[in-house]
Amino acid sequence: MLFSFKKLTSLASLVTVLSAFSADYAAVASPLQARAQCAATLSTAASVASRLQSGYWNGGGWGIFWTDANTMEDMYNFMLADGSSTFDIADSTRIGKLGLQQDRNAWISALGGSNDDAGWVVLSLWKVADYRGSRGQNPAPYLNSASIVYDLIAAEWDDSVCGGGVWWSSAHTYKNAITNELFLYISASGYNRFGDQKYLTNAQKTWNWLKNSGMRNSDGLWNDGLTSSCANNGQTTWTYNQGVIASGLAALAKATGDSSLIAEAEITLDATIRLKTVNNILKETCDSATPTSSCNNDQAMFKGLWMKHLQFYLDNAPDRAAKYQSFIGAQESAVVHYATGSNWTVGNVWYAPSQGGSLFTAETQTAGLAAHVCAAKYGPC
């Protein structure tokens, strides 16, 4: 699916076409639906976003490629919530420049065969397109690039090993949870946005493969991936794996009307709350208030990804919001009172006051922003 604008002969005709395009796009892009936001929480989010931009912006991003995709998505998720344009910097990022270029070979080179990174990129490009479309601007380059990247991921599906699934990378050595959870989410979301049957077909086959893969363990949590013999490898049940599967299942439930998918999602959401928390606050296995946390920069972002994808889950299953409202509020409060240092810097330790163990990076700052934006929409106010 490609999006384009014909050559226009006047400014008036440009305004007319942009307005019509924006209206048509908003009709299929569900994230543009207006919902009440908590102003106080959004104010906190604005402070965290300002610190993220002033403290970590490096001229083309904030961190590494895949974390930048999430940071960009979070910045635009925030601006869609509060109606501002303060951080409209996508066109200056490496990902944004590639988005505007719309060149398949350039994307192949930039992604380096990382299919999980590619899934995060699709989501960031869509979020910028949502922002552009909501303001009567041209979202077509970002939508076209998202389509290019999506098709690169879809081509990595392989039935010949472990009965299906997308490879983690083009090296074809590992099949894991996050790559396929992301493919489920972007496929179901793609169908909800554009109505193209290829997206629904891919979403359905991906969920069918995931649920039969054995990666969800007896606790209801998803381990990292599969062994070479296609068994659950028993590796860490990172929080982000538990969030992205839920957003994907809710998007597929919206696409199909199958409410059993909501129950499947909540097996994992509820297991996360039960098993991946301390004092009802999310804790990654590598988090430590003292001594220093052992998380790397990727892992330090994971809790924020869980919060963001809980938001996306509730976007497609809003009748479930009351169930998670207090938990969302507890996380946001913990980020404010335990994780936030001077000048609105946010660390990775949410579950307790840091005693020198918290890490402060662009990724931990982004995770804090995601928690606040989720809470502004679905937490107490």
Sequence and secondary structure as in RCSB ss.txt:
>XXXX:A:sequence
MLFSFKKLTSLASLVTVLSAFSADYAAVASPLQARAQCAATLSTAASVASRLQSGYWNGGGWGIFWTDANTMEDM
YNFMLADGSSTFDIADSTRIGKLGLQQDRNAWISALGGSNDDAGWVVLSLWKVADYRGSRGQNPAPYLNSASIVY
DLIAAEWDDSVCGGGVWWSSAHTYKNAITNELFLYISASGYNRFGDQKYLTNAQKTWNWLKNSGMRNSDGLWNDG
LTSSCANNGQTTWTYNQGVIASGLAALAKATGDSSLIAEAEITLDATIRLKTVNNILKETCDSATPTSSCNNDQA
MFKGLWMKHLQFYLDNAPDRAAKYQSFIGAQESAVVHYATGSNWTVGNVWYAPSQGGSLFTAETQTAGLAAHVCA
AKYGPC
>XXXX:A:secstr
        SSHHHHHHHHHHHHHHHHHH GGGS     HHHHHHHHHHHHHHHHHH  SS SSSHHHHHHHHHHH
HHHHHHH   TT  GGGSHHHHHHHHT HHHHHHHHTTBHHHHHHHHHHHHHHHHHHHHTT   HHHHHHHHHHH
HHHHTTB TTSTTS B SBTT    BHHHHHHHHHHHHHHHHHH  HHHHHHHHHHHHHHHTTS B TTS B SB
B TTSSB      HHHHHHHHHHHHHHHHHH  THHHHHHHHHHHHHHHHSEETTEE  TT  SSS     TTGG
GHHHHHHHHHHHHHHH GGGHHHHHHHHHHHHHHIIIIIB GGG B S  SS  SS    SHHHHHHHHHHHHHH
HHHS  
